[in-house]
Amino acid sequence: MKSFAIVIGSANKDKARELERLLADFKVKVLTLADFPNAPKVIENGRTFEANACKKARAYSKLSDHLTLADDSGLCVRALNNRPGVYSARFAGPGCNYLDNNKKLLRLLAGKATSKRSAFFCSTIALYQRGKKIKVLKGICSGRIADSMKGAHGFGFDPVFIPSGSKKTFAQMTPAQKNQISHRARALSATKAFLKKHLF
């Protein structure tokens, strides 16, 4: 496998750090937007995860000749008609934080039975180079919403999401445990398989 660099096109430092960990076993140099001080601010106003991922990857891929990877992901709750979806990061409104979003979600699901709390995380990864689309890959992790926040790891909705087959939320797992089963891990696994097959 020849050595090359991948740019992670994400302004979310938590997400960039997680993607960097997921790429650790892949012999590539990982660059982030911190390596590109003049990187533009990309407004994520797409109506789908794919639209947002492609918009970010396209914009950031023009900063260098390197392959650029951008992810858009979110939580979809069945009882809420798959909301928050693409609005996951700003679910509780402008200027909100992770805690605000979790509190709003739990409030909306208050009193609902376990059978009515099913949800899934979706991750869509777009690969671009010099402004041109190379591939879009996806990963899904099904589960349910807990009745309260639990755990101190992770970010986003990790304290309230219990993946299928587990009794722990993502936030109660170590990063290594989460990265074995998460939506982003699955999307990135498909991405790495694609890269090995087509670019090496």
GUGU-38538 format. One record per residue (C-alpha): residue in one letter; x, y, z. Coordinates in steps of 0.5 Angstrom, whole numbers, padded with zeros to 4 digits, always signed. Layout:
! residues N
AXYZ;...
END
This chain:
! residues 200
M+0000+0000+0000;K+0003+0007-0002;S+0003+0012+0003;F-0001+0018+0002;A-0005+0024+0006;I-0013+0024+0007;V-0016+0031+0009;I-0022+0030+0014;G-0026+0036+0012;S-0030+0037+0019;A-0030+0043+0023;N-0033+0039+0029;K-0027+0037+0033;D-0030+0031+0037;K-0032+0028+0030;A-0025+0030+0027;R-0022+0026+0033;E-0026+0020+0032;L-0025+0020+0025;E-0017+0020+0026;R-0018+0014+0031;L-0022+0010+0026;L-0016+0011+0021;A-0011+0010+0026;D-0010+0003+0023;F-0010+0005+0016;K-0003+0007+0014;V-0004+0014+0012;K-0002+0021+0014;V-0009+0025+0017;L-0010+0032+0016;T-0015+0036+0019;L-0018+0043+0018;A-0013+0046+0023;D-0008+0044+0018;F-0011+0049+0013;P-0012+0056+0017;N-0016+0059+0011;A-0021+0053+0010;P-0028+0056+0009;K-0034+0056+0013;V-0039+0051+0010;I-0046+0052+0012;E-0049+0045+0012;N-0056+0047+0009;G-0057+0040+0005;R-0064+0036+0006;T-0060+0030+0007;F-0054+0027+0010;E-0051+0026+0003;A-0052+0033+0001;N-0049+0036+0007;A-0043+0031+0007;C-0042+0032-0001;K-0042+0040+0000;K-0037+0040+0006;A-0032+0035+0002;R-0033+0038-0005;A-0031+0045-0001;Y-0025+0042+0003;S-0022+0038-0003;K-0021+0045-0006;L-0016+0047-0001;S-0010+0041-0003;D-0009+0036-0008;H-0010+0031-0003;L-0016+0026-0002;T-0022+0029+0002;L-0027+0026+0007;A-0033+0029+0010;D-0038+0026+0014;D-0045+0028+0016;S-0049+0024+0021;G-0054+0024+0026;L-0059+0021+0030;C-0066+0019+0027;V-0072+0017+0032;R-0078+0013+0030;A-0083+0016+0034;L-0081+0023+0032;N-0081+0022+0024;N-0074+0021+0024;R-0072+0027+0027;P-0067+0030+0029;G-0064+0028+0023;V-0060+0033+0019;Y-0061+0038+0025;S-0058+0033+0030;A-0053+0038+0032;R-0058+0044+0032;F-0064+0040+0035;A-0065+0045+0041;G-0064+0051+0037;P-0059+0056+0035;G-0053+0056+0040;C-0055+0050+0043;N-0050+0045+0046;Y-0050+0037+0047;L-0053+0038+0053;D-0059+0042+0051;N-0060+0037+0045;N-0060+0031+0050;K-0065+0034+0054;K-0070+0036+0049;L-0070+0029+0046;L-0071+0026+0053;R-0077+0031+0054;L-0080+0029+0047;L-0080+0022+0049;A-0082+0023+0056;G-0087+0017+0058;K-0086+0013+0052;A-0085+0006+0053;T-0078+0002+0051;S-0082+0000+0044;K-0083+0007+0042;R-0076+0009+0043;S-0073+0006+0037;A-0068+0010+0034;F-0062+0009+0029;F-0055+0013+0028;C-0053+0014+0020;S-0047+0016+0018;T-0045+0018+0011;I-0038+0019+0008;A-0037+0023+0002;L-0030+0022-0002;Y-0028+0028-0006;Q-0021+0030-0009;R-0020+0037-0013;G-0027+0038-0013;K-0029+0032-0016;K-0034+0026-0013;I-0030+0020-0012;K-0035+0016-0008;V-0041+0016-0002;L-0041+0011+0003;K-0046+0010+0009;G-0046+0006+0016;I-0052+0005+0020;C-0053+0003+0028;S-0059+0001+0030;G-0062+0002+0038;R-0066+0006+0042;I-0066+0012+0047;A-0065+0011+0054;D-0070+0014+0059;S-0064+0018+0062;M-0057+0021+0060;K-0052+0016+0062;G-0044+0015+0061;A-0038+0021+0061;H-0035+0019+0054;G-0037+0021+0047;F-0040+0027+0045;G-0047+0029+0041;F-0053+0024+0043;D-0048+0019+0046;P-0051+0019+0053;V-0058+0017+0051;F-0057+0012+0045;I-0056+0005+0047;P-0054+0001+0041;S-0058-0006+0039;G-0055-0012+0043;S-0052-0008+0049;K-0055-0005+0055;K-0050+0001+0055;T-0050+0008+0052;F-0045+0010+0047;A-0042+0014+0053;Q-0042+0009+0057;M-0037+0005+0053;T-0030+0006+0052;P-0028+0010+0045;A-0025+0003+0043;Q-0032-0001+0044;K-0036+0005+0041;N-0031+0005+0035;Q-0033-0003+0034;I-0040-0002+0032;S-0042+0005+0031;H-0045+0008+0025;R-0039+0012+0023;A-0034+0006+0024;R-0039+0002+0019;A-0039+0008+0014;L-0031+0008+0015;S-0030+0001+0014;A-0034+0001+0008;T-0029+0007+0006;K-0023+0004+0007;A-0025-0003+0004;F-0026+0002-0002;L-0020+0005-0002;K-0016-0001-0002;K-0019-0004-0008;H-0019+0002-0012;L-0014+0007-0010;F-0008+0002-0008;
END
